[in-house]
Amino acid sequence: MRRFAEGTIALGIGQARHGVDAILISSAFAGAGFISREHYRRFVLPFEKRVIDGIRSVCDIPVYTHTCGASATASN
């Protein structure tokens, strides 16, 4: 996951330097009960945070996450 995060940071920085308006992190399987909140906090969130912080440390651009589903209401 660290390697993927670092590669994603490099990709995001490259896109930002080419003039995109924002960077989307698609986390389709993190919502709608696909994984538990605890698993999301433990396995996904630290790397999403690393990607966002890494891009924002170089480029002042909005970075946002999309999940498919109601992640705030997941029950498992």
N, C-alpha and C positions, 0 to 999 in steps of 0.2 A: 504494500500500500504506500510505503514511503516513496518508492520509485515512481509509482503512478502519480502521486501528489506532486513530486518535483517536475515530472514531465508535463503535467497539467499546468503548473505554474509557468513554465517556459512557454507553453502554447498560449496561455492567457496573456502573458506579457507581449508576446509577438502580435497577437490580435489587437491588443490595446495600442501598440505602437503603429499599427496600420489603420487606426482611426475608428474602430468599432465604438458604439455608444455604451455598451455594457457587456458583461461576461455572464453567461448562464451556466450554472452547474446543475446538470440534470441528475436528480437522485430519485429516479422513477420508482425504485423498489423500496425506498425508505418510508413511504407513506402507505396509508390505507391498510395498515395491519400486516404488511408483508414481513416486517420484522418488529420485534418489541421495542418499546421506548428505550429500555435498558440497552439492548443491542445497538440501537441507533446511537445512543450516547457513547457507548464504548467503542464501537467499530467504525462508525461513519463520521460522526461529528468532529472528532479530532483531526481527521484528514481534510474534511471540508473547511474547517477553520484554518488549517495550514495553507490550503490553496488560496483562500480569500486573503489571508494576511500576506502571503507571498506576492500575490498580484498587486495588492494595494500598497505594499512597501515600495513598489517601483512606479506604479501608475495610479493616478487619482481617477478611478473609473468605478462605476457601480458594479458590484459582483453579487449575484443573487442565486438562490437555489429554488428549483422547481421540484416538487414531489407530486406523484399521482395519487391523489386521495387526501382524506382528512387526517393528516398526521397529528393534529391537536386532539383528535377524538379517538385515536387508536386505543383499543382496550387491552391489548396483550403486551 
